């Protein structure tokens, strides 16, 4: 029971609740408060982890080669080595090319013996006759740890190898006359028709020649000679009368002889003897037939000046009386003679014309990398403005292409004589 008290308009119970009832009420109140708290405080959601960043794969350079099998002979273990690979067509189907390859190797070995030390290792590799075989030889050489490459001989091989040489920072000294790949890490060390044409035309201008005609074979070789002659004539103040071309594949020489007659008609009848020159970058029987036709058609060596390249340095040509008075360029004869004597004494055979390239490239690197110091053969050292004295005289690299200091010779009775010696230093 409970009673209700009424006081001043307020109503409230007068019964006092028991302890059990109080605890129950308190517990319910606490539960209600807890529920109210849960309802009024929202839970914070944990954000999901960000998606993983996509892995960017760096492009793989297909030309990079790992040196997985560095060639190290047992007696050189623990020693710093400079490995130089010689790429040459040792297995060529052409006997003359095989002989060239073997002679290049012999010349390189001679240079290593005369200028190198025990830290340089020469690694011959067969480049074969195809671009594919040249590429395979270069890759094999790089796996063997090659620091430098000498060769190959053919332009197609140079094109196939060049990307590998550049990707792996392996300087290559090409023996091909193709200069299209010359540039970073690719050097051209050979005898270039442009170089010879420039030097003989420049000499002719200095000696009073006023006009120039080029009589050359069709094809890339003739194109290069004609372009260099035209450029040099312009800079030297010569009148360039054009270039006449013939088909060198004609077995009967009909094309060349017809062109020779046409050239003779253009240059004969000049007022001053030998003020007109005819540059003929040819060799052998073809050259002699052209000269004979020129003479018979009114343009003999008494009336015009014949100009030639190093292809003329042949006893059969130099003993032809119709060539007397002609000028042609050759490498430094004295330097070459000394090399040929040493080579013949070492190998009991005569070196080929190109053998000096193998010798010069090896000797240059051997002097630069003594005691295994590869860094000595830096681009700056290789491209030194003063150049080097090699088997064929003075040479240097300009824009990665060889420039040679050559001698000028005049054909005389029973041979030739030097009329301008090869320079010993380059003009800056």
Backbone torsions as a table, in degrees:
resi	resn	phi	psi	omega
1	UNK	NA	154.8	174.8
2	UNK	-146.2	156.2	177.5
3	UNK	-118.2	153.4	-179.3
4	UNK	-108.0	123.8	175.6
5	UNK	-98.8	140.3	-179.3
6	UNK	-122.1	113.8	-179.2
7	UNK	-134.3	120.5	175.4
8	UNK	51.0	39.4	173.1
9	UNK	82.0	6.1	-179.7
10	UNK	-105.9	137.9	178.6
11	UNK	-116.7	133.7	178.0
12	UNK	-154.3	151.3	-178.8
13	UNK	-71.6	147.3	178.9
14	UNK	-103.1	-8.0	-179.0
15	UNK	-79.6	133.8	178.9
16	UNK	-88.5	122.7	-177.3
17	UNK	-68.8	151.9	178.6
18	UNK	-74.8	166.0	179.0
19	UNK	-61.0	-37.1	-179.3
20	UNK	-64.8	-44.5	179.2
21	UNK	-64.5	-37.4	-179.4
22	UNK	-65.2	-44.0	180.0
23	UNK	-63.9	-40.7	179.6
24	UNK	-63.0	-42.8	179.8
25	UNK	-64.5	-40.7	179.3
26	UNK	-63.2	-42.8	-179.1
27	UNK	-63.4	-41.2	178.8
28	UNK	-65.0	-40.1	179.4
29	UNK	-62.8	-41.6	179.6
30	UNK	-63.7	-41.0	-179.8
31	UNK	-65.9	-41.9	178.8
32	UNK	-63.6	-39.8	178.5
33	UNK	-63.5	-41.0	178.3
34	UNK	-63.7	-42.8	178.6
35	UNK	-64.9	-38.9	179.1
36	UNK	-65.2	-39.0	178.9
37	UNK	-63.9	-43.6	179.6
38	UNK	-63.0	-37.0	-177.9
39	UNK	-72.5	-28.0	-174.7
40	UNK	-93.5	-13.2	-178.8
41	UNK	-111.3	101.4	-178.3
42	UNK	-69.9	146.4	177.5
43	UNK	-79.4	138.5	179.3
44	UNK	-83.7	122.6	-178.5
45	UNK	-75.8	137.9	176.8
46	UNK	-79.3	121.1	-178.0
47	UNK	-66.4	147.3	178.6
48	UNK	-70.0	153.6	180.0
49	UNK	-65.0	147.2	179.8
50	UNK	-65.3	151.7	179.2
51	UNK	-65.6	146.4	-179.5
52	UNK	-63.5	142.8	177.8
53	UNK	-68.5	138.6	-180.0
54	UNK	-65.1	139.3	179.3
55	UNK	-80.3	119.4	-179.7
56	UNK	-90.0	116.6	179.3
57	UNK	-83.5	121.8	175.7
58	UNK	-66.3	137.6	179.4
59	UNK	-62.9	137.1	-179.2
60	UNK	-87.8	125.0	177.9
61	UNK	-75.4	115.8	-176.1
62	UNK	-68.8	-11.3	-176.9
63	UNK	-95.6	-5.0	179.2
64	UNK	-72.8	133.5	-178.7
65	UNK	-125.0	129.5	176.0
66	UNK	-88.4	136.5	177.7
67	UNK	-79.6	81.5	-174.6
68	UNK	-85.3	-11.4	-174.6
69	UNK	-142.6	59.6	-176.9
70	UNK	-58.2	124.4	-179.2
71	UNK	-74.0	117.1	-179.3
72	UNK	-139.2	98.6	178.1
73	UNK	-58.1	149.6	-176.5
74	UNK	-53.9	-37.4	-176.1
75	UNK	-75.4	-6.8	178.7
76	UNK	-108.0	7.2	-178.2
77	UNK	-56.3	132.6	179.1
78	UNK	83.4	0.0	-177.5
79	UNK	-104.8	143.8	173.6
80	UNK	-68.6	129.0	-177.2
81	UNK	-122.5	148.6	168.3
82	UNK	-114.8	116.9	-175.8
83	UNK	-100.4	123.9	-178.4
84	UNK	-118.3	116.6	179.9
85	UNK	-92.2	132.3	174.7
86	UNK	-106.1	112.5	-179.9
87	UNK	-99.9	114.2	-178.2
88	UNK	-145.8	154.2	-175.4
89	UNK	-81.3	69.9	-177.2
90	UNK	-65.5	-24.8	-177.1
91	UNK	-105.7	18.2	-177.6
92	UNK	-57.8	147.6	175.1
93	UNK	-71.0	-17.7	-178.7
94	UNK	-91.2	118.4	-178.2
95	UNK	-59.4	-37.3	-179.8
96	UNK	-64.9	-37.9	179.2
97	UNK	-71.2	-39.0	175.7
98	UNK	-60.5	-41.6	178.9
99	UNK	-63.6	-39.2	178.1
100	UNK	-61.6	-43.0	-180.0
101	UNK	-63.0	-45.3	-179.5
102	UNK	-64.9	-36.7	179.7
103	UNK	-70.5	-37.3	175.1
104	UNK	-59.9	-42.7	178.8
105	UNK	-64.2	-43.9	179.6
106	UNK	-61.5	-41.6	179.7
107	UNK	-65.0	-40.5	178.1
108	UNK	-64.4	-40.0	177.9
109	UNK	-64.2	-39.4	178.0
110	UNK	-63.2	-42.7	178.4
111	UNK	-63.6	-40.2	178.9
112	UNK	-64.2	-39.3	178.8
113	UNK	-66.4	-38.8	-174.3
114	UNK	-84.8	-26.9	-173.5
115	UNK	-125.7	-14.4	-173.6
116	UNK	-93.6	-178.9	173.0
117	UNK	-133.1	-173.6	-174.0
118	UNK	-70.5	-3.8	-177.9
119	UNK	-88.1	-11.3	-179.1
120	UNK	-100.1	133.7	-179.8
121	UNK	-119.7	122.6	178.1
122	UNK	-93.9	126.6	-176.2
123	UNK	-119.7	97.2	177.0
124	UNK	-71.8	135.5	177.4
125	UNK	-132.7	136.1	-179.3
126	UNK	-79.4	112.5	-179.7
127	UNK	-88.5	-7.6	177.1
128	UNK	62.6	-160.6	-176.2
129	UNK	-108.4	0.0	-173.8
130	UNK	-122.5	159.4	175.6
131	UNK	-60.7	-36.6	-179.0
132	UNK	-65.0	-43.9	-180.0
133	UNK	-67.8	-34.3	176.6
134	UNK	-66.1	-42.5	177.9
135	UNK	-62.2	-45.0	-179.7
136	UNK	-62.3	-38.7	178.9
137	UNK	-65.1	-40.7	179.8
138	UNK	-66.3	-43.9	178.7
139	UNK	-61.6	-42.9	178.1
140	UNK	-62.4	-40.1	179.2
141	UNK	-64.6	-40.1	179.6
142	UNK	-68.8	-36.6	174.3
143	UNK	-64.3	-26.9	177.4
144	UNK	-82.8	0.7	175.7
145	UNK	92.5	20.4	-177.3
146	UNK	-58.7	130.1	176.0
147	UNK	-93.1	-26.7	179.6
148	UNK	-141.6	154.7	176.6
149	UNK	-125.8	131.8	172.0
150	UNK	-107.4	126.7	-177.5
151	UNK	105.3	-171.0	-1.1
152	UNK	-84.4	-171.1	-177.8
153	UNK	-86.5	-31.9	-170.9
154	UNK	-100.7	144.8	-178.2
155	UNK	-60.7	-39.4	-179.2
156	UNK	-62.8	-35.5	176.9
157	UNK	-68.1	-38.6	177.3
158	UNK	-61.0	-44.7	179.3
159	UNK	-61.1	-39.6	-178.9
160	UNK	-69.9	-32.9	-174.2
161	UNK	-89.8	-30.0	-171.6
162	UNK	-50.2	-44.9	-179.7
163	UNK	-61.6	-34.7	178.4
164	UNK	-69.7	-41.7	179.6
165	UNK	-61.6	-43.9	-178.6
166	UNK	-69.6	-43.6	-177.3
167	UNK	-63.3	-29.9	-176.2
168	UNK	-106.2	7.7	179.4
169	UNK	53.4	47.2	177.3
170	UNK	-110.9	101.5	179.9
171	UNK	-58.2	137.2	-178.4
172	UNK	-123.0	135.3	178.0
173	UNK	-111.1	100.5	-174.9
174	UNK	-78.3	142.9	176.3
175	UNK	-102.2	8.2	177.6
176	UNK	-86.2	153.6	176.8
177	UNK	-83.3	-1.7	179.0
178	UNK	-77.8	123.4	-177.8
179	UNK	-104.0	7.0	-173.6
180	UNK	-65.6	-26.9	-179.1
181	UNK	-94.8	-1.4	-177.8
182	UNK	-59.5	133.8	-177.9
183	UNK	160.2	-153.9	-176.4
184	UNK	-49.6	119.8	176.9
185	UNK	70.9	-2.8	-179.7
186	UNK	-117.1	115.1	178.9
187	UNK	-113.1	144.3	178.9
188	UNK	-107.7	114.3	-178.6
189	UNK	-122.4	95.1	-179.1
190	UNK	-159.7	-160.2	173.1
191	UNK	-108.9	116.2	-174.0
192	UNK	-99.3	133.9	179.4
193	UNK	-61.6	-34.1	178.4
194	UNK	-62.8	-42.8	-178.8
195	UNK	-61.1	-44.8	-179.2
196	UNK	-67.4	-41.4	179.9
197	UNK	-62.6	-43.8	-179.6
198	UNK	-60.5	-44.0	-174.4
199	UNK	-70.4	-38.9	-178.8
200	UNK	-73.5	-35.7	177.8
201	UNK	-68.2	-40.4	178.6
202	UNK	-62.6	-42.8	178.5
203	UNK	-63.0	-43.9	-179.8
204	UNK	-59.5	-41.3	178.8
205	UNK	-63.4	-39.9	179.2
206	UNK	-65.3	-24.8	-178.0
207	UNK	-94.7	7.8	173.7
208	UNK	101.5	3.0	174.9
209	UNK	-66.0	137.7	-175.0
210	UNK	-109.3	-27.2	-173.7
211	UNK	-133.2	152.2	-176.2
212	UNK	-141.7	135.1	171.1
213	UNK	-124.8	141.3	175.0
214	UNK	-106.8	128.5	176.7
215	UNK	-117.5	102.1	-167.7
216	UNK	-138.2	159.0	177.0
217	UNK	-70.9	153.1	172.2
218	UNK	-66.5	156.0	178.1
219	UNK	113.7	179.6	-174.8
220	UNK	-61.0	-41.7	-178.8
221	UNK	-60.8	-50.7	178.9
222	UNK	-61.6	-37.6	177.8
223	UNK	-59.5	-44.6	-176.3
224	UNK	-68.3	-41.3	178.1
225	UNK	-64.1	-46.7	-177.8
226	UNK	-62.7	-42.1	-179.4
227	UNK	-64.2	-43.9	179.7
228	UNK	-66.3	-39.6	179.2
229	UNK	-64.8	-42.4	179.7
230	UNK	-62.7	-44.7	-179.6
231	UNK	-63.8	-44.2	-178.4
232	UNK	-69.0	-39.2	178.1
233	UNK	-59.7	-41.7	-179.9
234	UNK	-63.7	-43.9	-178.9
235	UNK	-71.9	-25.2	-178.1
236	UNK	-95.1	-1.6	178.1
237	UNK	82.5	20.1	177.0
238	UNK	-88.7	148.8	171.6
239	UNK	-80.6	118.3	178.8
240	UNK	-91.3	114.1	-174.5
241	UNK	-89.5	4.9	176.9
242	UNK	107.2	178.3	177.8
243	UNK	-126.6	138.7	178.9
244	UNK	-112.5	134.9	-172.0
245	UNK	-122.1	149.0	178.7
246	UNK	-132.5	160.9	179.7
247	UNK	-84.6	110.0	-177.3
248	UNK	-73.2	-10.6	-177.9
249	UNK	-83.9	-8.4	-179.4
250	UNK	-69.2	112.1	-175.9
251	UNK	-66.5	-26.9	-179.2
252	UNK	-88.3	-1.5	-178.9
253	UNK	64.0	14.5	-176.5
254	UNK	-57.7	-45.6	-177.8
255	UNK	-61.0	-46.4	-178.0
256	UNK	-64.3	-40.4	-177.2
257	UNK	-70.7	-35.7	176.6
258	UNK	-65.6	-40.9	178.5
259	UNK	-67.2	-38.4	178.1
260	UNK	-60.5	-40.7	177.5
261	UNK	-62.9	-40.0	-179.4
262	UNK	-66.1	-41.5	178.4
263	UNK	-63.9	-42.9	179.6
264	UNK	-58.8	-40.1	178.2
265	UNK	-63.0	-29.6	-178.3
266	UNK	-81.1	-34.2	-171.5
267	UNK	-103.2	-13.4	-178.0
268	UNK	-74.7	157.9	176.9
269	UNK	82.9	18.4	177.8
270	UNK	-68.9	155.1	-178.0
271	UNK	-72.7	-38.6	-177.8
272	UNK	-112.1	133.7	-177.6
273	UNK	-63.2	132.0	173.1
274	UNK	61.9	23.8	172.1
275	UNK	-86.2	-8.0	173.6
276	UNK	-110.4	133.9	-178.5
277	UNK	-118.9	147.6	175.2
278	UNK	-119.2	116.6	178.2
279	UNK	-89.6	122.3	-175.9
280	UNK	-124.4	91.9	179.2
281	UNK	-81.3	75.3	-175.9
282	UNK	-139.9	176.3	-178.1
283	UNK	-143.5	171.1	167.8
284	UNK	54.7	-143.5	-175.6
285	UNK	-63.1	-34.5	179.0
286	UNK	-62.5	-45.6	179.0
287	UNK	-61.5	-44.5	-177.8
288	UNK	-65.5	-37.2	178.2
289	UNK	-67.8	-38.8	178.4
290	UNK	-63.8	-45.8	-179.6
291	UNK	-63.3	-39.8	177.8
292	UNK	-60.8	-44.4	-179.4
293	UNK	-66.7	-40.3	176.7
294	UNK	-58.8	-46.4	-179.2
295	UNK	-62.9	-42.5	-179.7
296	UNK	-69.2	-19.4	-177.1
297	UNK	-102.7	13.5	174.8
298	UNK	97.1	12.8	179.5
299	UNK	-130.7	60.0	-179.2
300	UNK	-78.0	174.4	179.9
301	UNK	-67.9	-11.6	174.7
302	UNK	-83.6	-18.6	-175.9
303	UNK	-106.0	-33.8	177.4
304	UNK	-130.9	164.0	-179.7
305	UNK	-100.3	122.6	174.9
306	UNK	-85.3	136.6	177.5
307	UNK	-120.5	142.9	-177.8
308	UNK	-143.3	175.3	-179.7
309	UNK	-108.5	-171.0	179.0
310	UNK	-64.0	-14.4	176.1
311	UNK	-62.5	-19.2	-177.7
312	UNK	-78.0	-12.8	-172.9
313	UNK	-75.8	73.0	-174.7
314	UNK	-140.3	131.6	-177.2
315	UNK	-54.9	-39.1	-179.5
316	UNK	-62.6	-36.0	178.8
317	UNK	-74.6	-45.4	-175.0
318	UNK	-69.8	-17.8	177.5
319	UNK	-96.9	5.9	178.8
320	UNK	-87.6	116.7	-175.4
321	UNK	-62.7	-23.2	179.7
322	UNK	-71.2	-10.6	180.0
323	UNK	-95.0	-6.0	-174.9
324	UNK	-56.4	131.7	-179.3
325	UNK	95.4	-10.4	-179.5
326	UNK	-74.3	151.8	177.9
327	UNK	-113.4	142.3	175.8
328	UNK	-151.8	159.0	-178.4
329	UNK	-100.9	149.1	173.9
330	UNK	-144.0	161.8	170.8
331	UNK	-63.8	174.1	178.8
332	UNK	-61.4	108.7	-173.6
333	UNK	-64.5	-40.1	-177.8
334	UNK	-64.0	-45.5	179.5
335	UNK	-63.6	-41.4	-179.3
336	UNK	-64.1	-41.3	-178.1
337	UNK	-60.7	-41.2	179.8
338	UNK	-64.4	-40.9	177.9
339	UNK	-63.7	-45.1	-178.3
340	UNK	-61.0	-36.7	178.2
341	UNK	-65.3	-45.1	-179.9
342	UNK	-65.8	-41.8	-179.8
343	UNK	-63.7	-47.6	-178.6
344	UNK	-62.3	-37.7	178.7
345	UNK	-66.2	-36.0	-177.4
346	UNK	-79.1	-34.8	-170.7
347	UNK	-122.8	0.4	177.9
348	UNK	56.0	35.5	172.6
349	UNK	-155.4	162.9	-177.2
350	UNK	-86.9	138.5	179.0
351	UNK	-74.5	151.2	175.2
352	UNK	-75.7	170.5	-180.0
353	UNK	-62.5	-34.5	-176.3
354	UNK	-85.1	-5.4	-176.6
355	UNK	-59.7	-33.1	-179.0
356	UNK	-60.5	-26.3	179.2
357	UNK	-64.7	-45.2	178.1
358	UNK	-62.5	-39.2	179.5
359	UNK	-66.6	-49.8	-174.6
360	UNK	-63.4	-43.6	-179.0
361	UNK	-63.8	-43.6	-179.5
362	UNK	-67.3	-44.6	-179.4
363	UNK	-62.4	-42.3	179.9
364	UNK	-60.8	-48.1	-179.6
365	UNK	-67.3	-37.4	-179.6
366	UNK	-62.8	-40.3	179.6
367	UNK	-70.2	-30.4	-177.1
368	UNK	-82.3	-24.5	-170.0
369	UNK	-118.1	31.7	-179.1
370	UNK	-60.1	146.6	-179.1
371	UNK	61.4	29.5	173.2
372	UNK	75.9	18.3	-178.3
373	UNK	-88.1	89.7	179.9
374	UNK	-61.5	-33.1	-177.0
375	UNK	-64.5	-17.4	178.4
376	UNK	-64.3	-25.3	179.1
377	UNK	-95.4	58.1	179.2
378	UNK	-76.9	166.4	177.2
379	UNK	-59.8	-37.2	179.5
380	UNK	-63.8	-41.2	179.6
381	UNK	-68.6	-41.8	-179.3
382	UNK	-65.2	-37.1	-176.5
383	UNK	-95.4	26.5	-179.7
384	UNK	-55.1	133.1	-174.2
385	UNK	-65.0	-32.7	-179.2
386	UNK	-73.7	-19.5	176.7
387	UNK	75.9	-159.9	-174.3
388	UNK	-139.5	154.7	171.6
389	UNK	-99.0	117.9	-177.8
390	UNK	-118.2	-165.9	-179.3
391	UNK	-56.9	-39.2	-177.9
392	UNK	-105.4	23.9	176.9
393	UNK	97.5	-157.0	-173.6
394	UNK	-70.3	136.8	173.4
395	UNK	-152.6	157.4	174.6
396	UNK	-155.4	171.6	178.9
397	UNK	-108.6	124.4	174.6
398	UNK	-117.1	117.4	-175.2
399	UNK	53.8	39.8	176.5
400	UNK	72.2	8.7	179.5
401	UNK	-117.4	137.8	-175.3
402	UNK	-66.6	141.8	169.7
403	UNK	-124.8	129.8	-176.2
404	UNK	-115.8	146.7	171.5
405	UNK	-93.2	113.2	-172.3
406	UNK	-112.7	159.7	174.4
407	UNK	-94.0	153.4	174.5
408	UNK	-109.2	132.1	-177.6
409	UNK	-119.3	153.4	174.5
410	UNK	-119.7	133.9	178.0
411	UNK	-73.6	128.4	177.3
412	UNK	-125.1	178.3	177.6
413	UNK	-58.5	124.3	177.7
414	UNK	61.5	44.7	174.2
415	UNK	141.0	-147.6	-179.1
416	UNK	-148.4	163.6	176.0
417	UNK	-135.1	152.7	179.0
418	UNK	-80.5	124.5	177.1
419	UNK	-106.7	-15.2	171.2
420	UNK	-146.5	116.0	-175.3
421	UNK	-69.8	155.5	177.0
422	UNK	-66.4	138.6	-179.7
423	UNK	-68.1	153.7	176.7
424	UNK	-100.4	-15.9	176.7
425	UNK	-139.1	155.6	176.8
426	UNK	-91.3	144.5	168.5
427	UNK	-75.7	140.1	-175.2
428	UNK	-62.5	NA	NA
